[in-house]
Amino acid sequence: MSRRIIAPFLFVLIFLSAFALYLHTMAPTLTFGDSGELISMISTLGIPHPTGFPLYILAGRIFSFLPLSNPAFRINLMSAFFGALTPAFLFLALCAYLKNEKNAFIKYFISASAALLFIFSYTLWSQSAMSRIYTLNSSFCAAVLLLFFLSSGSRENSRYLFLWALLTGLGSGLHLTLAVFSGILWLHMALTNFSALKKHIFGILFFALLGLGVYIYLIIRSHSPAELKWSDLNTFGHFFSYISQQQYNIKKFARDPGGILAFFIYLKDVMFRELSPLAICIFIAGAFAAAFRREALAPAFLAIFVSAVLMLLFYGNYTDLKLAFRYMIPSYIIMVFFIAYFYHTVFIFTKNRWIVMFTIAVFSSMMIALCLGVNYFESNKRDNFTAYNYVSDVLKGVPEDSAGLFTTGDGNIYPLAYFRYTLREKPGLRVYDRILTVFKDSKELFEKSKSDQPADNILAALSLGRANLYSAVETGSKLFYEIPSGLLFRISQKPGPPDYSVMKTFPLKGVINGPVIFHDFE
């Protein structure tokens, strides 16, 4: 095969392999967590929770026009697509790093083996199966790494620098981890090749600001009649507070000594699960090899690896621990780099292609087998109708005309948002959330009751003459009756018999036959 087409061929092969796997395990519809919120924001061009993710919303809007299945499936497909691009871009990045390796076969073999391993990474695989921002973020991290290597090894590097700056600006609207990842690489470039940056500084700043221009979406939609707005961004102060996540300040430096200990125990478990304990050993060996060989990139790359850990250490509470593994995508990319570095070091010392091929084949096979054994169960969401069926069954117990439902929590609120704003079911339903996030129906009740407690606001709703009130959980109040009705409790000022008739319509697929009930990782 001509050397000119080897890299493009392997790029496409890695992408298609990853995409096929992710498509096979992808959720067929809505999942729990932020998915319902994000899909609803895409369908209404709304403003989601901070930091707004304008690039994700706009990219999702394009995918939402695909004539495929249901709206959630289309956005899930976007996650699978960008998830598959991540190892493909990582392959090209490793090839760019190993460009001076004279043995082309070894260069491509090492790069492809490391990239194929990353396909089975727990975080990338699990996030590629549902509607979340993290695979778009991971593909940007891998693309930035590729452009960093290309710009570092090219005399005519302006086009790579400008594209890197553009992706940095655009990616900052995805997740803070991308900004830190790219920022450390820019700092390394400034310390090692300042002349190149100085020569093109105005172009770099222009393209970075051009990328940051994606935030204009938030300003435009804030001043338009968007159905869903997490926050009104009418002033610069509101806008800055929103994108800097000041409403989450309570989580910063919130861990006590016990929380810090719990974090490091959790970190150990997460790292072992991500690419297998064997991968951790090879990563550490690669880092030591880089230090021994005085690899110039080692300090910057280890700083990237540690940066995600430090961000998580000082941000979040005990509950956030279960979700924090997704923030460490840059760290996992660095792990794969050092695994490839270890393979290349073995080749440099042995000078034997067959020994290296055998070593890589054995280690890669073992790591992939370990990943499959642990990660397939959690990442396979092909039978996951849990969130969709739960909310569908809840809504069966609500009248078709105007009603009010008291509930809270991401597992209830975001799936309900998907049904109301994307599928347009139960358009007259008022959803009373304890926190004013997607639904703002509780605002009037809060103002009257001066409380965020469900029982107080149920009384406020009754005093306002609201009818057909339901609650997802029993409050235990003695001031009104809570009558079981399907999966809900009907609120009444008079006693009445329970109504379980709606439960006769619930499907039993996955309960008495069919696939097992899905075990969601959250």
C-alpha positions in Angstrom: 0.0 0.0 0.0 1.3 3.5 -0.9 2.5 5.4 2.1 0.4 8.3 1.1 -2.8 6.5 1.8 -1.8 4.4 4.8 -2.6 7.1 7.3 -6.0 8.1 5.8 -6.9 4.4 5.4 -6.2 3.7 9.1 -7.9 6.9 10.1 -11.1 5.8 8.4 -10.7 2.2 9.7 -10.4 3.3 13.3 -13.3 5.8 13.0 -15.6 3.1 11.4 -14.6 0.5 14.0 -15.3 2.9 16.9 -18.5 4.2 15.3 -19.8 0.6 14.7 -19.2 -0.3 18.3 -20.8 2.8 19.7 -23.7 2.5 17.4 -24.2 -1.1 18.5 -24.3 -0.1 22.2 -26.0 3.3 21.8 -29.2 4.1 23.7 -32.3 4.0 21.4 -33.9 7.0 23.1 -33.7 9.2 26.1 -31.4 8.4 29.1 -31.2 9.8 32.6 -29.1 12.7 33.6 -28.6 15.8 31.5 -29.7 14.2 28.3 -33.3 15.3 28.5 -32.3 18.9 29.2 -29.8 19.1 26.4 -32.1 17.5 23.8 -34.9 19.9 24.8 -32.5 22.8 24.6 -31.4 21.7 21.1 -35.0 21.3 19.9 -36.0 24.7 21.2 -32.6 26.5 20.8 -32.7 27.3 24.5 -30.1 28.2 27.1 -29.0 25.1 29.2 -27.2 25.0 32.5 -23.8 26.8 32.7 -21.7 27.2 30.8 -24.3 27.0 28.1 -22.4 24.7 25.6 -23.4 26.9 22.6 -21.3 24.8 20.2 -22.9 21.6 21.4 -26.4 23.1 21.0 -25.7 24.3 17.4 -24.0 21.0 16.4 -26.9 19.1 17.9 -29.4 21.3 15.9 -27.8 20.0 12.7 -28.0 16.4 13.8 -31.6 16.9 14.9 -32.7 17.3 11.3 -31.6 13.8 10.4 -34.6 11.8 9.3 -33.9 9.0 11.7 -35.9 7.4 14.5 -36.7 9.8 17.4 -35.2 13.1 18.4 -33.2 11.5 21.3 -31.7 8.9 18.9 -30.4 11.6 16.6 -28.5 13.4 19.4 -27.3 10.1 20.7 -25.9 9.5 17.2 -24.0 12.8 17.4 -22.3 11.5 20.6 -21.3 8.3 18.8 -20.0 10.2 15.8 -17.7 12.5 17.8 -16.8 9.7 20.1 -15.6 7.7 17.1 -13.6 10.8 15.8 -11.7 10.9 19.1 -9.5 7.8 18.6 -9.2 8.6 14.9 -7.8 12.0 15.6 -5.6 10.5 18.4 -4.2 8.1 15.8 -3.2 11.0 13.5 -1.7 12.9 16.5 0.5 10.0 17.5 1.6 9.6 13.8 2.5 13.3 13.8 4.5 12.9 17.0 6.4 9.9 15.6 7.0 11.6 12.2 10.7 11.2 12.6 10.5 7.4 13.1 12.1 6.0 9.9 10.4 2.7 10.3 7.0 3.6 8.9 5.5 0.3 9.8 6.3 0.7 13.5 5.0 4.3 13.5 1.6 3.3 12.1 1.4 0.1 14.2 2.1 1.8 17.5 -0.2 4.7 16.7 -3.1 2.5 15.5 -2.7 0.1 18.5 -2.9 2.9 21.0 -5.8 4.5 19.2 -7.7 1.2 19.0 -7.3 0.7 22.7 -8.8 4.1 23.4 -12.0 3.0 21.7 -12.8 0.8 24.7 -12.1 3.5 27.3 -14.9 3.5 29.8 -15.6 7.2 29.7 -15.4 7.6 25.9 -17.5 4.4 25.3 -20.2 5.2 27.9 -20.5 8.8 26.8 -20.7 7.8 23.1 -23.9 5.9 23.9 -26.1 8.9 25.0 -26.7 12.6 24.6 -23.9 14.4 26.5 -21.3 17.0 25.7 -18.3 14.9 26.6 -17.5 13.1 23.2 -17.6 16.5 21.4 -15.2 17.7 24.0 -12.9 14.7 23.7 -12.8 15.0 19.9 -11.7 18.6 20.3 -9.0 17.6 22.8 -7.6 15.0 20.3 -7.8 17.4 17.4 -6.0 20.1 19.5 -3.3 17.5 20.3 -2.9 16.8 16.6 -2.6 20.5 15.7 -0.1 21.0 18.5 2.2 18.2 17.1 1.8 19.5 13.5 2.5 23.1 14.5 5.5 22.1 16.6 7.1 20.1 13.7 6.4 22.4 10.8 8.3 25.5 9.6 5.2 26.8 7.8 3.0 26.2 10.8 0.8 29.3 10.7 -2.3 27.4 9.4 -1.9 24.8 12.2 -1.6 27.5 14.8 -4.6 29.4 13.5 -6.8 26.3 13.4 -5.6 25.3 16.9 -6.5 28.8 18.1 -9.9 28.5 16.5 -10.6 25.1 18.1 -9.4 26.5 21.5 -12.0 29.3 21.3 -14.8 27.0 20.1 -13.9 24.3 22.5 -13.9 26.7 25.5 -17.7 26.7 25.0 -17.8 23.0 25.6 -16.0 22.3 28.8 -13.4 23.9 31.1 -11.1 20.8 30.7 -10.6 21.6 27.0 -9.5 25.2 27.9 -7.0 23.9 30.4 -5.8 21.1 28.1 -5.2 23.6 25.3 -3.9 26.3 27.6 -1.1 24.1 28.9 -0.1 23.2 25.4 0.0 26.9 24.4 2.2 27.6 27.4 4.6 24.9 26.4 4.7 26.3 22.9 5.4 29.8 24.3 8.3 28.4 26.5 9.9 26.4 23.7 9.1 28.2 20.5 8.1 31.8 21.4 9.4 33.2 18.1 6.7 31.2 16.2 4.0 32.5 18.5 5.3 36.1 18.4 5.3 36.0 14.6 1.7 35.0 14.3 0.3 36.4 17.6 -2.3 38.7 15.9 -3.6 35.8 13.8 -3.7 33.5 16.8 -5.7 36.0 18.8 -8.0 36.7 15.9 -8.9 33.1 15.4 -9.2 32.4 19.2 -11.7 35.3 19.5 -13.5 34.1 16.4 -14.0 30.8 18.1 -15.2 32.4 21.3 -17.7 34.2 19.2 -19.9 31.1 19.5 -21.0 32.5 22.8 -22.9 35.2 20.9 -25.6 32.5 20.5 -26.3 32.8 24.3 -26.7 36.5 24.1 -29.0 36.3 21.0 -31.2 33.7 22.5 -31.3 35.5 25.9 -32.9 38.5 24.1 -35.3 36.4 22.1 -38.5 34.5 23.2 -36.8 31.1 23.7 -39.0 28.6 25.5 -36.3 27.3 27.7 -33.8 29.5 29.5 -31.8 28.4 32.4 -30.9 32.0 33.0 -31.6 35.5 31.5 -28.3 37.0 30.4 -29.5 40.6 30.1 -26.4 42.3 31.6 -22.7 41.7 31.4 -22.8 40.8 35.1 -25.4 38.1 34.5 -23.5 36.8 31.6 -20.2 36.6 33.4 -21.8 35.0 36.5 -23.4 32.4 34.2 -20.3 31.4 32.2 -18.2 31.4 35.3 -20.7 29.1 37.1 -21.0 31.3 40.1 -24.2 29.5 41.1 -22.1 26.4 41.7 -19.6 28.2 44.0 -21.0 26.2 47.0 -19.3 23.2 45.5 -15.8 24.8 45.3 -13.5 23.7 48.1 -16.4 21.9 49.6 -14.7 18.7 50.6 -13.6 18.1 54.1 -10.6 15.7 54.9 -13.0 12.8 54.7 -14.1 13.9 51.3 -10.6 14.3 50.1 -9.8 10.8 51.2 -12.9 9.5 49.5 -11.9 11.3 46.4 -8.5 9.6 46.1 -10.1 6.2 46.8 -12.6 7.0 44.0 -9.8 8.2 41.8 -8.0 4.8 42.2 -11.1 2.9 41.2 -11.8 5.2 38.2 -8.3 4.9 36.8 -8.2 1.2 37.1 -11.6 0.9 35.4 -10.9 3.3 32.6 -8.3 1.3 30.5 -7.6 -1.6 32.9 -5.0 -1.9 35.7 -2.5 -3.1 33.1 -2.9 0.1 31.2 -2.0 2.1 34.3 1.2 0.1 34.7 2.2 0.7 31.1 1.3 4.4 31.4 3.5 4.7 34.5 6.3 2.8 32.6 5.9 5.2 29.7 6.1 8.3 32.0 9.3 6.9 33.6 10.7 6.2 30.2 10.0 9.8 29.1 11.7 11.1 32.2 14.7 8.9 31.7 15.0 10.0 28.0 14.4 13.6 29.0 11.4 13.9 26.7 10.7 17.7 26.4 6.9 17.1 26.3 6.8 15.1 29.6 6.4 18.0 32.0 3.5 19.6 30.0 1.8 16.3 29.5 2.0 15.3 33.1 0.7 18.8 34.0 -2.3 18.1 31.8 -2.8 14.7 33.5 -2.7 16.2 37.0 -4.8 19.3 36.1 -8.0 17.4 35.7 -7.3 15.6 39.0 -6.7 18.9 40.8 -9.9 20.4 39.4 -12.0 17.6 40.7 -10.2 17.5 44.1 -11.2 21.1 44.9 -14.6 21.0 43.2 -17.7 19.0 44.0 -19.3 17.1 46.9 -19.7 13.4 47.6 -22.5 13.1 45.1 -20.4 14.6 42.3 -17.8 11.9 42.7 -20.0 9.5 40.7 -20.1 11.8 37.8 -16.5 13.3 37.9 -14.9 10.6 35.8 -16.1 12.4 32.7 -14.0 15.4 33.5 -10.8 13.4 33.1 -10.9 12.8 29.4 -7.7 14.9 28.8 -6.0 12.7 31.4 -7.0 9.6 29.6 -5.7 11.0 26.3 -2.4 11.6 28.0 -2.4 8.1 29.3 -2.7 6.7 25.8 0.1 9.0 24.6 2.5 7.6 27.3 1.4 4.0 26.4 2.4 4.7 22.8 5.6 6.3 24.1 6.4 3.1 26.1 5.9 1.0 22.9 8.2 3.3 20.9 10.9 3.2 23.7 10.9 -0.6 23.5 11.5 -0.4 19.8 14.4 2.1 20.3 16.1 -0.1 22.7 15.5 -3.5 21.0 15.8 -2.3 17.4 13.7 -5.4 16.6 10.4 -4.8 14.8 9.1 -8.3 15.6 9.7 -8.0 19.4 7.8 -4.7 19.5 4.9 -6.1 17.4 4.6 -9.1 19.7 4.8 -6.9 22.8 2.2 -4.5 21.5 -0.1 -7.4 20.3 0.1 -9.1 23.7 -0.4 -6.0 25.8 -3.1 -4.5 23.6 -5.0 -7.8 23.5 -4.9 -8.1 27.3 -5.9 -4.5 27.9 -8.8 -4.7 25.4 -10.0 -8.0 26.9 -9.9 -6.4 30.4 -11.8 -3.3 29.1 -14.4 -5.4 27.5 -14.9 -7.5 30.6 -15.5 -4.4 32.7 -16.8 -1.7 30.5 -19.2 -3.4 28.1 -21.8 -4.0 30.9 -22.0 -0.3 31.9 -21.6 1.2 28.4 -24.1 -1.0 26.5 -27.3 1.0 26.5 -28.9 -0.6 23.4 -31.8 -1.9 25.6 -32.0 1.2 27.8 -35.6 2.5 27.7 -35.6 3.1 31.4 -35.8 6.9 31.5 -38.3 7.0 28.6 -40.6 4.3 29.9 -40.5 5.7 33.5 -41.7 9.2 32.4 -44.1 7.7 29.9 -45.7 5.6 32.6 -45.8 8.6 35.0 -47.6 10.7 32.4 -50.2 8.0 31.9 -51.5 8.8 35.3 -51.8 12.6 34.6 -55.0 13.9 33.0 -54.9 15.2 29.4 -56.1 18.6 30.4 -54.1 21.0 32.5 -52.5 19.5 35.6 -49.7 20.1 38.0 -46.9 17.7 39.0 -44.6 18.3 42.0 -41.3 16.6 41.5 -37.5 17.3 41.6 -34.2 15.8 40.6 -32.5 15.4 37.2 -33.9 11.9 36.8 -37.5 13.4 36.8 -37.1 16.9 35.6 -35.0 16.4 32.4 -37.0 13.4 31.0 -40.1 15.4 31.6 -38.6 18.4 29.7 -37.9 16.0 26.8 -41.6 14.8 26.7 -43.0 18.3 27.1 -40.7 20.5 24.9 -39.3 18.0 22.4 -42.1 15.4 21.9 -44.8 18.0 22.7 -46.7 15.7 25.0 -48.9 17.0 27.8 -48.4 20.7 26.7 -50.7 21.9 29.5 -48.7 20.1 32.3 -47.2 22.4 34.9 -44.1 20.9 36.5 -43.3 22.3 40.0 -39.6 21.8 40.7 -37.9 22.6 44.0 -35.1 24.3 41.9 -35.9 26.7 39.1 -34.0 25.1 36.3 -35.8 24.1 33.2 -39.3 24.6 34.5 -40.2 27.9 36.0 -43.8 27.0 37.1 -42.8 27.0 40.8 -41.8 30.6 40.8 -45.3 31.9 41.6 -45.7 29.3 44.4 -42.3 30.2 45.9 -43.3 33.8 46.0 -46.5 32.9 47.9 -45.1 30.2 50.2 -41.7 31.8 50.8 -40.5 28.2 50.8 -39.0 25.6 48.5 -40.6 22.6 50.4 -43.1 20.6 48.3 -45.7 20.5 51.1 -45.7 24.3 51.5 -46.0 24.8 47.8 -48.8 22.2 47.4 -50.7 24.3 49.9 -49.9 27.4 48.0 -51.2 25.8 44.8 -54.4 24.7 46.5 -54.9 28.2 47.8 -54.6 29.6 44.3 -57.3 27.2 43.1 -55.0 24.9 41.2 -56.7 21.6 40.3 -55.4 18.1 39.2 -52.3 18.3 41.4 -50.0 15.3 41.6 -46.7 14.5 43.4 -44.0 12.0 42.4 -43.2 11.3 46.1 -45.4 11.3 49.2 -44.7 14.4 51.4 -46.4 12.9 54.5 -48.3 16.2 55.2 -51.4 16.0 57.4 -52.9 19.2 55.7 -54.1 17.4 52.5 -54.6 13.9 51.3 -52.1 12.0 49.0 -54.0 9.3 47.2 -52.0 6.7 45.2 -52.7 7.0 41.5 -50.5 4.9 39.2 -46.9 5.9 40.0 -48.0 9.2 41.5 -49.9 10.6 44.4 -53.0 12.6 43.6 -53.4 15.6 45.9 -56.9 16.2 47.3 -58.5 18.0 50.1 -60.9 15.0 50.5 -60.1 11.4 51.1 -60.6 8.9 48.3 -59.8 5.4 47.1 -56.4 4.6 45.4 -56.4 4.3 41.6 -54.1 1.6 40.2 -56.0 1.1 36.9 -53.4 2.9 34.9 -50.8 0.3 35.9 -52.7 -2.3 33.8 -51.5 -0.5 30.7 -47.7 -0.7 31.7 -45.6 -2.9 29.4 -43.9 -5.9 31.0 -41.1 -6.1 28.4 -37.8 -6.7 30.3 -39.7 -7.7 33.4 -41.1 -11.1 32.6 -39.5 -11.6 29.1 -37.1 -9.9 26.7 -33.8 -8.3 27.7 -32.9 -7.8 31.3 -33.8 -4.5 33.0 -31.0 -2.1 32.2 -28.6 -1.2 34.9 -27.8 2.5 34.4 -24.4 3.6 35.6 -25.9 6.7 37.3 
